[in-house]
Each structure stands twice: as C-alpha cells, then as structure tokens.
Amino acid sequence: MTEPSENTPEVIEGTVAEPAADGLTARVARRARSRRAAIAGGSVLLACALAGGIGFTVITVQDADRSPGKPVWKLPAAKKGKQQNGAGTAAEKPKGLSAMLLPYEKEGRSPGPDVRDFGHDTELSGARATALRKESLKGLPGRVQRELEKLVEKQDIKGMALRSYAVPARDEEDNGFTAEVTLQQMGNRSAVRDMADSAQRFLSAADVFRKGPKIKGHKDARCFLSPKAKKDGLEGAFCVGHVGDVLVNVVVDTPGPIDRRGVTAFFTAQLDRIDTPGLAV
C-alpha cells in the first residue's frame, strides 16, 4: 500500500488522541483487535464488508499488508479551537455528519482509543470513504470483490464520520466498555437499508455470535454479541442499524462479561440522536 498522492481525497477534519491513560481504555485497546481478527472469518468478515463498519474496515485494510504502527495515511494536524472533539463551545460544535454522533462528557462518555491513524474523532469525505470501503474488500474472492466494489459505487457515499468512546460502568456489577461508532451517509437510501439487512442476515446465520438485545423504537436495528469470554478475556458486540439515509455501525469491546443493558442504551441513544428533528436527514 502506498502513501497518498496529491490527488488522494483528503480527510475533512480529525483529531489524533493522545495515548489513552484510562485503565479501561488501555486494557481494551491492547487486546480488542486480536480478538476481532480471531472471530472475523468467512461470512462474518463478508458481513462487515457489506455493512462498512470502519472498525473492521480499518483492520482489514491496514493489518492485511503492512507492519503494525506504520502509517498508511495521516490525519492533518488538529488546529486549536477547530477540533472534532464532540464537545467544545458553540463556535466549535461539530457540523454535518459529525453533529449526529453522540457527544462526549454526557453520561460520563470520554474519548476512546484511536482507531489506528484516524484518531478518536474523524470525518471523511465521500470520495475518501468510498476509496476506503473498496480497499477493505481486498482479500475477498475476486468475483465477490468485484461485485461488492460495484455495489459500493452505486451506494453514492456522501461522507463518513467516526468517533470512539470510553463508556464507564453503570454500577459495581457491570463493566465499562469502549465503542467505535461509524456513520455513513448515502445518496441511495435503498442501499442503506440493503446494507443493514445484508449484514444482519449474515451475522445471524454465522454460528459465532450470540443473539443480542432488541433495540426499542428501532425495529431495523440489531446487536450481535461475541462468544462468552474465558477468565480475563474480552467480550464485545457488533450493532447495525439505519436512520433515513444514514447507516450506523457500533463495535463494542469490554474487559469481561458485557453489559447488555449498557450497550443497548448506548446504541439506542445514538439512533435516537440521528432521528431527532433538526439532525435527521
């Protein structure tokens, strides 16, 4: 994989987080990618390619053909007062697709681990998101890859927004978790529905995941839980849904038994925010 040329579509805005100091974030970030790679085989990987979740997209693109730590592209340096930080003053409020993401600080949420070179809070142009989606298909059988590339082109991706979170435990009996949220806005609304449905059907058919909780008020959204972890192992969830022309993917990792109610509340809040008048599109 080569460094981007002058003609490579640029990242719109983004911040690069400092190394996580929080215990939860550090523990989860160290082991999450190896756990996901271990379960993301066959139809599961194909389902994630269909859904276009950036957590899996970045893993597929960047882990497939380069050594860890070597950047494929870099985010532009964040300018003071113009960071996509999910909070800030009125003048600094995120705009566009990023404004639909849950903000930090509320409910104890804080920035989560970096998603590789994307940092913890990023928005990509439609052209860059499309290129990234196509790159993520590498490694699939040739015919399947070509067909999916055609589907990506027809989806008319307008943009992609990513934000990672560290979510504290609700009480002493529950575990906190980290979550990577990806929003994709598309000009083709039927493609949004088809992507969510296809990913859910593949994940349902796979014998890897446990059935997740229902998402109240969002009948087309579903979560799938990873296998129960052994002692001191990670558990996780993969959630897929859509609101209007926005596809929503959430990837959760947690050190120990997953807090089903906490994950459900987080995913529901994200879907509700997009569905709020003035934000939904």
C-alpha positions in Angstrom: 0.0 0.0 0.0 1.4 3.4 -1.0 1.3 6.8 0.6 -1.5 9.0 -0.7 -0.7 11.2 -3.7 -1.7 14.8 -4.2 -4.9 13.5 -5.9 -5.9 11.4 -2.9 -9.2 12.8 -1.4 -8.3 14.4 1.9 -9.8 13.7 5.4 -12.2 16.6 6.1 -11.3 17.0 9.8 -10.0 14.9 12.6 -8.1 14.8 15.8 -5.4 12.4 16.9 -5.9 11.4 20.5 -3.0 11.2 23.0 -2.2 7.7 24.2 -5.1 6.6 26.5 -4.3 6.8 30.2 -7.6 5.5 31.4 -7.3 1.9 32.6 -10.4 0.6 30.8 -9.4 2.2 27.5 -5.8 0.9 27.7 -6.8 -2.6 28.6 -9.4 -2.9 25.9 -7.4 -1.3 23.2 -4.5 -3.6 23.6 -6.5 -6.8 23.0 -9.5 -5.8 21.0 -8.1 -6.1 17.5 -6.6 -9.5 18.0 -10.0 -10.7 19.4 -11.9 -9.3 16.4 -9.4 -10.8 14.0 -9.9 -14.2 15.6 -13.7 -14.2 15.1 -13.9 -12.2 11.8 -13.6 -15.0 9.4 -15.7 -16.2 6.5 -19.2 -14.9 6.4 -18.6 -12.6 9.4 -15.9 -10.7 7.6 -18.1 -10.5 4.5 -20.9 -9.2 6.6 -18.7 -6.5 8.0 -17.6 -5.6 4.5 -21.2 -5.3 3.4 -22.0 -3.1 6.4 -18.9 -1.0 6.0 -18.2 -0.5 9.7 -14.9 1.4 9.9 -13.6 -0.7 12.9 -13.5 -3.7 10.6 -12.7 -1.7 7.5 -9.5 -0.2 9.0 -8.4 -3.6 10.5 -8.9 -5.2 7.1 -7.1 -2.5 5.1 -4.2 -1.8 7.4 -3.5 -5.1 9.0 -3.6 -7.1 5.8 -0.4 -5.8 4.2 1.7 -3.7 6.5 3.6 -4.0 9.7 1.9 -2.6 12.9 2.5 1.1 13.5 3.5 2.1 10.0 1.0 4.8 8.9 -0.7 4.4 5.5 -2.0 8.0 5.6 -2.1 10.7 8.3 -4.8 12.9 9.6 -4.0 16.6 9.2 -2.8 18.2 12.4 -5.7 19.4 14.5 -5.9 23.2 14.8 -6.6 24.7 18.2 -10.3 25.6 18.6 -11.3 23.6 15.5 -11.0 20.0 16.7 -13.8 17.5 16.1 -13.9 16.8 19.8 -17.6 16.0 20.3 -17.9 19.0 22.7 -16.5 22.5 22.9 -18.1 25.9 22.7 -21.0 26.8 20.4 -18.5 28.0 17.8 -16.6 24.7 18.0 -19.7 22.4 17.8 -19.2 19.6 15.2 -21.1 20.2 12.0 -22.6 17.9 9.3 -22.4 14.2 9.8 -20.2 14.5 12.9 -23.0 16.5 14.6 -25.1 13.4 14.6 -22.7 11.5 16.8 -23.2 11.3 20.5 -21.2 14.0 22.3 -18.5 13.3 24.8 -18.9 14.3 28.5 -22.6 13.5 28.8 -23.4 10.2 30.7 -19.7 10.1 31.6 -18.6 9.4 28.0 -15.0 10.3 27.1 -12.7 9.8 24.0 -11.9 6.2 23.4 -8.8 4.6 21.9 -7.5 5.7 18.5 -8.8 3.7 15.5 -5.3 3.4 14.0 -4.3 6.6 12.1 -7.8 8.0 12.2 -7.6 9.2 15.8 -10.7 9.1 18.0 -12.9 11.6 16.2 -12.8 11.9 12.4 -14.9 12.8 9.4 -14.1 11.6 5.9 -15.3 13.0 2.5 -17.5 10.8 0.4 -14.6 10.2 -2.1 -12.2 9.1 0.7 -14.8 6.9 2.4 -15.6 5.2 -0.9 -11.9 4.6 -1.5 -11.5 3.1 2.0 -14.6 0.9 1.5 -13.1 -0.5 -1.7 -9.7 -1.1 -0.1 -11.4 -3.1 2.7 -12.7 -5.6 0.2 -9.2 -6.8 -0.7 -8.7 -10.4 0.3 -12.1 -11.5 -0.7 -12.5 -13.9 -3.7 -12.0 -12.0 -7.0 -15.6 -12.2 -8.2 -17.1 -11.3 -4.8 -14.7 -8.3 -4.6 -15.6 -7.0 -8.0 -19.4 -7.3 -7.3 -19.0 -5.6 -3.9 -17.0 -2.8 -5.5 -19.8 -2.2 -7.9 -22.2 -2.0 -5.0 -20.0 0.5 -3.2 -20.1 2.7 -6.3 -23.9 2.6 -6.5 -24.3 3.5 -2.9 -23.2 7.1 -3.6 -21.5 7.6 -0.2 -21.7 11.3 0.8 -19.5 11.0 3.8 -18.4 9.0 6.8 -18.0 10.1 10.5 -16.2 8.1 13.2 -16.0 8.6 16.9 -14.6 6.3 19.6 -15.8 6.4 23.2 -14.9 5.1 26.6 -18.1 4.5 28.5 -18.0 4.0 32.3 -19.6 1.2 34.2 -23.2 1.9 35.3 -22.6 0.3 38.7 -20.2 -2.0 40.5 -21.7 -5.1 39.0 -21.2 -4.0 35.4 -18.2 -3.4 33.2 -17.5 -0.3 31.3 -16.7 -0.6 27.6 -15.2 1.1 24.6 -17.3 1.8 21.4 -16.4 2.7 17.9 -19.3 4.4 16.1 -19.3 4.8 12.3 -22.0 6.8 10.4 -22.2 6.6 6.6 -24.5 9.0 4.7 -25.5 7.8 1.3 -27.4 9.3 -1.6 -29.0 5.9 -2.3 -31.5 5.2 0.6 -32.4 1.7 -0.6 -28.7 0.9 -0.4 -28.6 1.9 3.3 -31.5 -0.5 4.1 -30.0 -3.3 2.0 -26.6 -3.0 3.7 -28.0 -3.1 7.2 -30.3 -6.0 6.2 -27.5 -8.0 4.5 -25.1 -7.6 7.4 -27.7 -8.6 9.9 -28.6 -11.7 7.9 -25.0 -12.8 7.6 -24.3 -12.3 11.3 -27.5 -14.1 12.2 -26.5 -17.1 10.0 -23.0 -17.3 11.4 -22.6 -19.6 14.4 -20.1 -17.3 16.0 -22.3 -14.7 17.6 -24.9 -14.8 20.4 -28.2 -13.2 19.9 -28.2 -9.6 21.2 -30.8 -7.5 22.8 -33.7 -5.8 20.9 -33.4 -2.1 20.3 -36.6 -0.4 21.5 -38.0 2.0 18.9 -35.7 0.8 16.1 -37.1 -2.4 14.7 -34.5 -2.5 11.9 -31.5 -2.3 14.3 -29.8 -5.3 15.9 -26.9 -6.2 18.0 -24.8 -9.4 18.0 -22.7 -10.5 20.9 -19.3 -12.2 20.7 -18.8 -15.6 22.3 -18.6 -15.6 26.1 -15.1 -14.9 27.2 -12.9 -17.1 29.3 -11.4 -15.7 32.5 -9.9 -12.2 32.0 -10.9 -12.3 28.3 -12.7 -9.7 26.2 -16.3 -9.7 25.1 -17.9 -7.5 22.5 -20.9 -6.6 20.4 -21.5 -5.6 16.8 -24.5 -3.4 16.2 -26.0 -2.4 12.8 -29.0 -0.1 12.0 -30.0 2.8 9.9 -32.0 6.1 10.2 -33.1 7.7 6.9 -30.0 7.8 4.7 -27.5 7.2 7.5 -26.1 3.7 8.1 -25.0 3.2 11.8 -22.4 0.7 12.9 -21.2 0.3 16.5 -18.4 -2.0 17.6 -18.1 -2.6 21.3 -15.2 -4.1 23.4 -15.3 -4.8 27.1 -12.9 -6.4 29.6 -15.1 -9.2 30.9 -18.9 -10.0 30.7 -20.6 -7.5 28.5 -23.1 -5.1 30.0 -26.0 -5.8 27.6 -28.2 -3.1 29.0 -25.4 -0.5 28.8 -24.6 -1.4 25.2 -28.3 -1.3 24.3 -28.8 2.1 25.9 -25.7 3.5 24.1 -26.8 2.2 20.7 -30.4 3.4 21.2 -29.2 6.8 22.2 -27.1 7.1 19.1 -30.0 6.1 16.8 -32.3 8.4 18.7 -29.9 11.3 18.2 -29.9 10.9 14.4 -33.7 10.6 14.5 -34.0 13.9 16.4 -35.7 16.7 14.4 -33.0 19.1 13.1 -30.4 16.3 12.9 -32.0 13.5 10.8 -31.7 13.8 7.1 
